[in-house]
Amino acid sequence: MIVPDAKHHPAGVLLPFHQHHAQAHVAHMQVGIGLPLKKRLWQALVVAKISNQAALLDRLGRPRARALSAMAGRVGSGDPDNIEAQAARVYWPDLFQAFTRGNEVDRRNALLNYGYAVVRAALARACTASGLLPAFGVHHASRTNAFNLVDDLIEPFRPFVDRAVHDLARDEARGELTVDDRRTMAGILNHPAAIGQERMTLLAATEIVAASMVRAMENNSAALLQMPGWADEG
């Protein structure tokens, strides 16, 4: 259940704890994973994010798709060179015209934030369903953030929200989000995604990714972490 604030923006989420059959085992394992695995998991998440960004630009026929795709191959363990930030400087100007991510009056940013909040809530739900504690991340480690792990796992999902915002509002505009805007962004969880050869909704993908995180931790292998990608169009 997502709880909105006075402006109908997602402000909180109710999560069921102690429902997983191995809650204590998964929690202890999660807290105890070593730094090398955390770095490899973060590398995999960043590679998937940049790859999905590049694929989106390619689908839209944008000129810097190939350059962005090449950047994904330069991400090292833990992303020490911060390729993620370098990719963002290529990605956003190619996706939107006259766009600054921090511009609070640009309606596109309001739509992005709303869509990210919806996916974030779905990932928090998926993490708790798999016995994971959302507060303990592999890269994000803020003492004030109860969703550090969620903010790690959301990275490959962000381009799906970006595509929805691009289709809804390509140009800058001011004003509050409408009911239809919020309804459209809430529907992002029904959009198609793919993991391997399997096609599914984005909501189902959150559940598969969270479950694969548990397997990756259990087997000390970042290669077991499954990532969402673009489903074939048409």
N, C-alpha and C positions, 0 to 999 in steps of 0.2 A: 504494500500500500504506500503510495507516494502522497505526502502531505504538502499542499501548496501554501504559499504565503498570501498576503493581501492582494498582490498583483497576479495571482494565479501562477506564479513561478514555482517549480519544485523546490521545497525548502527542507524536507526531511523524508525519511523512509523507515517504515516499520519492518523489522527483520526477525524471523524466528531463530532463536539460538537453541542449542542442545537438542536439535531434532535429528542430526546426522548420527548414524549408528556407531561411528568411530570418531566422534567429536574430539575427545581428549587426545587420542592418538594423532589425529591430523594437526591439532593445535600445537602439540609438543614438537612434532616434526617440523612444522612451519617455523616456529620460533628458533629452532636449532639449526636451520640450514646455514651452510658456510658462505663466506663472501665470494669465493670463486663461482659457486653456482648462481648466486644472486647476480653477479656480473654477466654471466652467460645468458641468464634469463632476460635481463634487461637488454642485452645485445639483440636477442631474438625478437623482442617486442619492438625495438626501434627499427630493426630491419623490416619487419612486417608493416609498421606504420609508414615508413618512407616508400616501400614498395606499393602499398595501397594508394598513397598520394600520387605516385608516378603513374600508376594505372588509371587513376581518375583523370589526370591531365591528358593522358593518351586517349581516353574515351571521348574527351571533350575536344580533341584535336589541338591541344595547346603545344607551343613550340619547345617548351623546356622539359617535356616528359622524359625524354631519353637522358638528359643530364641528371635529372632527379633520380632516375632508376640507377644510374651509375654510382650515385652517392650511397645507395643502400649497401653496395659491396665494400664500402670503405669503413663500415661501422665495426669497431673492435669490441672486445669483451669489456662491458661496462661503459661503452661509448666514451672513451677518454678524450677524444678530440671534439666531442659535442657535435657530431655530424647531424644529430636531430635538429639542433638550432640552425645550423647552416642550411639544411634542407628547407626549413620553414621560410628562410629568406628567399629561397627560389620559388617555393610552392605558392605562397599567398598572392604575390603580385601576378602570377600566371593564372591563378584561379579566378580572382576578382580584380576588376579595375578600380583604381582610386580607393584602395582599401587599406585600413590600418587595424590590426587586431584589437588594439586597445581603445578604439574610438567608440565610446559608450553611446553616442547619439546615432550611430549607424545601425539601422534595423537589422542588418545582416549579422552583426555581432550578438544582438539580442536573440535572434533565431538560433545561432550557433550555441550560445550558452544554454538555451532551453533544451535543445536537442541533446547536447552533451549530458545535461542533468538527467534526462530520461534514460539514456544508455547507462549512465553511472549507477542509477538506482537498480536497473536490471542486473548489472554486474555484481552489485552488492548482494542482491538476492541470490544470484547464482553461486557466489563465494560461500555464503552461509549454508546454502543447500549442500555444498560439497564438504562442509566441515571446516572451511578456512575462516580465519579471523581477519576481517577487512582492514584492521588497523596496522597489521604487520606487512609492510611491503618488501619488495626486492630492490627497489631504487628509491622511491619516495619514502621518507622517514621522518616526517614532521611530527613533533610531539603533540601538536594541537589538531592533527588530522586523524579522524577515526576511520578514514577510507584510503589509507596509503596504498594497499594492495590493489584496490579498485582503480586508483589513479595510475597505477602501472599497467593494468590489463586493458584499460580503455584506449590506450594509444592506437592500436591497429583498427579500432572501431571508429575513430574520429573522422576519417575520410568519408564514411557512409553518411554521417551527419552533414559534412561539407557538401556532398553531392545533393542532398535534399534541399539545403539552403540555396545552393546555386540554381536549382530548378525553380525554387519559389521566389527568390528575390536576387536577381543578378546585379542590380544597381543599388547604390546607396539611397536610403530613404530614412526619414525620421518618423518618430511617432511610436506609440505603444503597440505591442503585439495584439492582434485581434484574436477573437475566439477561434476563428478558422486557422490562423497561424499556429496557435498552440495545439489545436487538434491535429494539424498536419504533422507537426514535429513530434507529437506523442505517438503518431503512427509509424515512426521510424523503426520501431521494433518489429513491424510486420514486413519490412523491406527484405528482399532476397540477399543472401550471402552464400558463400561456398567454403567448405573446409575439405580440402582434397577434392574428390570427385562428387561429394555429396552436396546437394543444394538444400537450403533451409532458410528459415526466417532469422533475422538478426537476434531475436530473443533466444531461439534455440542455440544459436552460435555462442551466446554468452554462457550457457550451461555447459557446452562442450569444452570451451576454453577453460572455465573454472575447474572442471573435472580433470582436464589434462594437466593443469598446474599441480594438482595433487600427485598425479603419476610422475611428473617431472621431479618433484621434490622427493618422492619415495625412492626413485631410481637414480637420483643425483645426475639427471640428464636433461639438459635444456632442449635436446632434440625431440623430446616427447611432448613439448608444449605445442598445442595445435592453435593455428591462427585463422581468423576469418579473411577471406579474399572475395573478390568480385565474382558473382555468379554470371554465367553467360547470358547476354542479352538476346532477346528475341526468341 
